[in-house]
Amino acid sequence: MKQKWIAQQIGVHPSTISRELNRNIAKRGRTAGEYVATNADRKTKQRHQLKPKLVKFTRSMKDQAVKWLTHEKWSPEIISVEGHRTGKCPVSIEWLYQWIWESKHGNKRADTRYKRIYQLLKHGKRRRKRGARKDSRGIIHDRVPIEKRPEIVQKRSRPGDIEVDFMLGKNHKGALLVMTDRAMLHTRLHKLKNRHSRVVSKAIIKKLSEVNYPIHTITFDNDKGFADHMTVANTLNVKTYFTRPYTSQDKGTVENRIGQLRRFFPKKTDLSSVTSDQVKRVEQLLNNRPVRKFNYKTPNQVLLEKIALIS
């Protein structure tokens, strides 16, 4: 058929057909002088791979992503959201992971200066296998089990329901007291000299006395460091509850925040050598970190909104 007729059938200009034939009619071999559709398709894909392309992921965007990974300890998901919002790194989550993967494995397109950025990603922590083990950590008097905690705490609808836990350093050297609000994920940190129950209770009272909204409940695990919980309850006029032994999911909110803190203070960190200023700085970064469940608002922003509703 004539080229003009073919162009009419497929809805293009006749010159398009002419260019396609000139590019892809075989010049040699058994099919010399013929147009073979499968060969034409293969040649087109090869030309597309080899032609110069617009570089979307620029050096400045990569450096911005590395900065957020290094200092703010943000995940690729948060980097993508914040990058689009600010225009500093407007690329997809998948694009970021592909770039990190290519940099790690030294692909042809990879830039060697970013070879080790994969180490900045958060990796799943190893978990001990939990069996039917005897709880040998002693008895905490006046302990109320978590099953008796009010139903409203489970709904996370109000501020003032706090989960408390320790984050320990290498070889149990040093510890951070971590206090997280279940509804807002707003977290307060305190560096401890030791984990004696009276030291711990004084630290909890000091930090939670600074808040400008009511505290309703505090949930602890069964560490002996929380044995002085009644002093906290009476001083702050709150109810205290305790999780089931070896059941970390009972305090999943504070466990999640500790997981994020490990990006700043890995498990091999000697927390006794960490300064209070460093702890305060990490507390600020954690509370200014966008959270997906809050539509990428920060805990600080959610805190202000909740307080405004209360007042």
Stockholm file with secondary structure:
# STOCKHOLM 1.0

chainA/1-311         MKQKWIAQQIGVHPSTISRELNRNIAKRGRTAGEYVATNADRKTKQRHQLKPKLVKFTRSMKDQAVKWLTHEKWSPEIISVEGHRTGKCPVSIEWLYQWIWESKHGNKRADTRYKRIYQLLKHGKRRRKRGARKDSRGIIHDRVPIEKRPEIVQKRSRPGDIEVDFMLGKNHKGALLVMTDRAMLHTRLHKLKNRHSRVVSKAIIKKLSEVNYPIHTITFDNDKGFADHMTVANTLNVKTYFTRPYTSQDKGTVENRIGQLRRFFPKKTDLSSVTSDQVKRVEQLLNNRPVRKFNYKTPNQVLLEKIALIS
#=GR chainA/1-311 SS CCHHHHHHHHTSCHHHHHHHHHHHBCSSSTTTTCBCHHHHHHHHHHHHHHSCCCCCSCHHHHHHHHHIIIIICCCHHHHHHHHHHHSSSCCCHHHHHHHHHHHHHTCTTCCGGGTTGGGGSCCCCCCCCCCSCCCCSCCCTTCCBGGGSCHHHHHTCSSCEEEEEEEECGGGCSEEEEEEETTTCCEEEEEESCCCHHHHHHHHHHHHTTCSSCCCEEEECSCGGGTTHHHHHHHHTCEEEECCTTCGGGGHHHHHHHHHHTTTSCTTCCGGGSCHHHHHHHHHHHHTSCBGGGTTBCHHHHHHHHHHHHC
#=GC SS_cons         CCHHHHHHHHTSCHHHHHHHHHHHBCSSSTTTTCBCHHHHHHHHHHHHHHSCCCCCSCHHHHHHHHHIIIIICCCHHHHHHHHHHHSSSCCCHHHHHHHHHHHHHTCTTCCGGGTTGGGGSCCCCCCCCCCSCCCCSCCCTTCCBGGGSCHHHHHTCSSCEEEEEEEECGGGCSEEEEEEETTTCCEEEEEESCCCHHHHHHHHHHHHTTCSSCCCEEEECSCGGGTTHHHHHHHHTCEEEECCTTCGGGGHHHHHHHHHHTTTSCTTCCGGGSCHHHHHHHHHHHHTSCBGGGTTBCHHHHHHHHHHHHC
//
